[in-house]
C-alpha cells in the first residue's frame, strides 16, 4: 500500500490535495483496491477496510510509515492472521549542484529501513517498491498526474471516474512483462486476457440503459416544451 499525490490548483470545497491510495499483491501484481481521497485518517480507515475485505488467509502487509496505517490495519485485520511491516526509504545528498536546486530534483536512495510492526513479517520481502512502480506508470501514462503541467484534474468526481478505468486496463488488459500475462489471470480472477474491444463493448453495454433513459427524458422534456409553446401561442391568438 502506498499513496500517490494528485495536485489541485485551488483551495475550495472538492479541491485541494487528494491522493491515490492503492494496494497491490506482490506475487500477481494485481491492484486489488484503490481509492482517491484526502490524506486524513478517515480516508485511511475506508481504504484499509476495503483492503481487508478483499483478501483471505494469512497475509503479509507492507506500507510506508504513514500514520494512517498503524491503527487502521489493526482495526481492520484484528489480532491474528497477518504480519505487518514498514519500509522507509532514506535519501542522501543530491548528486550534483543542479539536482539540489532543481524544483523536483529527487536525491538518490541511500538505504531502505524495514521494521516489523505486527507479527513476524519477512523483512527481506517487506517493500513498497511494487506499488511505487505502479505509481510510476500512472504518472507516466496519465497526464493528470504529470508534474508541472496543466493536465491536473479540475473536478474530483471526474478525476475518480477517469482513474478507475486505468486500473481496470492494468489488471485485465495489459500484459505484465514479468508475468507474461495480465495480473487478473495470474491471480485467478479471470481465465484469459481481455482485449480493448471487449472493454469497449462491456462499457457500451453497461451505459446503454442509462443512455436510453436519458434519451427518453430528453424527448419528454422537448415534448413538454413544445406543448407549452403551442398552448401559449393558442392563448395569445385567442383560440
C-alpha positions in Angstrom: 0.0 0.0 0.0 1.2 3.5 -0.7 -0.1 6.9 -1.6 0.3 8.9 -4.8 -0.4 12.7 -4.7 -2.8 14.4 -7.1 -2.1 18.1 -7.5 -5.0 20.5 -7.4 -4.9 24.2 -8.1 -7.4 25.9 -5.7 -8.4 25.6 -2.1 -12.2 25.3 -2.1 -14.7 22.5 -1.5 -13.9 19.4 -3.6 -10.5 20.7 -4.4 -7.1 20.7 -2.7 -4.6 17.9 -2.2 -6.1 14.5 -2.9 -4.2 11.2 -3.0 -4.3 7.9 -4.8 -4.4 5.1 -2.3 -3.8 1.6 -3.7 -3.0 -1.9 -2.6 -1.1 -4.5 -4.8 -0.5 -8.2 -4.5 3.3 -8.5 -4.8 3.1 -12.0 -6.4 0.5 -11.4 -9.1 0.9 -7.6 -9.4 -2.9 -7.3 -9.1 -4.0 -3.9 -7.9 -7.0 -5.2 -5.9 -8.0 -2.0 -4.1 -7.7 1.7 -4.9 -9.2 4.9 -3.7 -9.0 8.7 -4.3 -9.3 10.7 -1.2 -7.6 13.1 1.2 -4.7 12.1 3.5 -6.9 12.1 6.6 -7.2 9.2 8.9 -10.8 8.7 7.9 -9.8 8.0 4.3 -7.2 5.6 5.5 -9.9 3.8 7.5 -12.1 3.4 4.4 -9.2 2.2 2.3 -7.8 -0.3 4.8 -11.3 -1.7 5.5 -11.7 -2.3 1.7 -8.3 -4.0 1.5 -9.2 -6.3 4.4 -12.5 -7.2 2.7 -10.7 -8.4 -0.5 -8.0 -10.7 1.0 -8.3 -14.1 2.7 -6.0 -16.2 4.8 -2.7 -15.2 6.3 -1.2 -12.2 4.6 1.9 -10.0 4.9 1.3 -6.3 4.7 3.9 -3.7 3.7 3.4 0.0 3.8 5.3 3.2 4.3 5.3 4.9 7.7 2.1 7.0 7.2 0.3 7.3 10.5 -3.0 6.4 8.7 -1.9 2.7 8.6 -0.9 1.7 12.0 -4.2 1.8 13.9 -6.4 1.2 10.8 -4.6 -2.1 9.9 -5.1 -3.4 13.5 -8.8 -2.4 13.4 -9.5 -3.9 10.0 -7.4 -7.2 10.3 -7.8 -7.9 14.0 -5.0 -9.5 16.0 -4.3 -12.7 14.1 -3.7 -14.0 10.6 -1.4 -11.3 9.3 2.0 -9.8 9.6 2.8 -6.2 9.1 6.0 -4.3 8.4 7.0 -0.9 7.2 9.7 0.3 4.8 11.2 3.8 5.0 13.5 4.9 2.2 16.4 7.1 3.4 17.6 9.6 0.8 21.1 11.0 0.5 22.5 14.3 -0.7 21.9 15.4 -4.3 24.4 14.0 -6.9 25.0 17.4 -8.4 24.5 21.1 -7.6 21.9 21.2 -10.4 19.9 18.4 -8.6 20.0 20.4 -5.4 18.4 23.5 -6.9 16.0 21.8 -9.3 12.4 22.1 -8.2 11.6 18.4 -8.4 15.1 17.0 -8.0 15.0 13.7 -6.2 18.1 12.7 -4.3 19.4 9.1 -4.5 18.2 6.5 -2.1 20.9 5.5 0.4 19.1 2.7 2.1 15.7 1.3 3.0 14.9 0.8 6.6 12.5 -2.1 7.2 10.8 -2.7 10.6 8.3 -5.3 11.9 5.2 -3.8 13.4 2.8 -6.7 13.9 3.6 -10.4 13.9 6.7 -11.8 12.2 6.9 -10.3 8.7 9.8 -11.4 6.4 11.9 -8.2 6.3 13.5 -9.4 3.1 10.3 -9.0 1.2 8.7 -6.1 3.1 8.8 -3.5 0.5 6.6 -0.8 -1.1 8.6 -0.9 -4.4 5.9 -2.9 -6.2 3.2 -0.2 -5.7 5.7 2.6 -6.3 6.4 1.0 -9.7 2.7 1.1 -10.5 2.5 4.7 -9.5 5.4 5.5 -11.8 3.4 4.0 -14.6 0.4 6.1 -13.5 2.5 9.3 -13.6 4.0 8.5 -17.0 0.7 7.4 -18.7 -1.9 9.7 -17.1 -1.4 13.4 -17.7 -3.5 14.1 -14.6 -0.5 13.0 -12.5 2.3 14.6 -14.5 4.1 17.3 -12.5 4.5 20.9 -13.7 1.7 20.7 -16.3 -1.9 21.9 -16.7 -3.2 18.4 -17.0 -4.2 18.0 -13.4 -7.9 17.3 -12.7 -10.2 20.2 -12.1 -13.1 18.2 -10.8 -12.8 15.5 -8.1 -15.6 13.3 -9.3 -14.3 13.3 -12.9 -10.9 12.5 -11.6 -12.2 9.4 -9.8 -14.1 8.3 -13.0 -11.0 8.8 -15.1 -8.7 6.9 -12.8 -10.8 3.8 -12.4 -10.5 2.6 -16.0 -6.8 2.9 -15.8 -6.5 0.2 -13.2 -9.1 -1.9 -15.0 -6.9 -1.9 -18.1 -3.8 -2.5 -16.0 -5.4 -5.6 -14.3 -7.3 -7.1 -17.1 -5.9 -5.9 -20.5 -2.3 -5.0 -20.4 0.2 -7.9 -20.2 2.7 -7.7 -17.4 6.2 -8.3 -18.7 7.4 -10.1 -15.6 4.3 -12.4 -15.5 3.8 -13.0 -19.3 0.0 -12.4 -18.7 -2.3 -10.0 -17.0 -2.4 -9.6 -13.2 -6.1 -10.7 -13.2 -5.2 -14.0 -14.9 -2.2 -14.5 -12.7 -4.4 -14.0 -9.6 -7.1 -16.4 -10.9 -9.7 -13.6 -11.1 -10.1 -14.1 -14.9 -9.3 -17.1 -17.2 -8.0 -15.1 -20.1 -6.7 -11.7 -21.1 -9.3 -9.1 -22.1 -9.0 -7.1 -25.3 -9.7 -3.4 -25.6 -12.6 -4.3 -27.9 -14.1 -6.3 -25.1 -13.7 -3.4 -22.7 -15.4 -1.0 -25.1 -18.2 -3.5 -25.7 -18.8 -4.0 -22.0 -18.7 -0.3 -21.4 -21.3 0.3 -24.0 -23.5 -2.4 -22.6 -23.2 -1.0 -19.1 -24.1 2.5 -20.1 -26.8 1.7 -22.7 -29.7 1.6 -20.3 -28.7 5.0 -18.9 -28.3 6.4 -22.3 -31.7 5.2 -23.4 -33.3 6.6 -20.3 -31.6 9.9 -20.9 -32.8 10.0 -24.5 -36.3 9.3 -23.3 -36.1 12.0 -20.7 -34.8 14.5 -23.2 -37.6 13.6 -25.6 -40.2 14.0 -22.9 -38.7 17.4 -22.0 -38.8 18.5 -25.7 -42.5 17.5 -25.9 -43.3 19.4 -22.8 -41.6 22.5 -24.1 -43.4 22.2 -27.4 -46.8 21.7 -25.7 -46.1 24.8 -23.6 -45.2 26.8 -26.7 -48.3 25.7 -28.6 -50.5 26.5 -25.6 -49.0 29.9 -25.3 -49.4 30.6 -29.0 -53.1 29.5 -28.9 -53.7 31.7 -25.8 -52.2 34.7 -27.5 -54.2 34.1 -30.6 -57.4 33.7 -28.6 -58.1 30.2 -29.8 
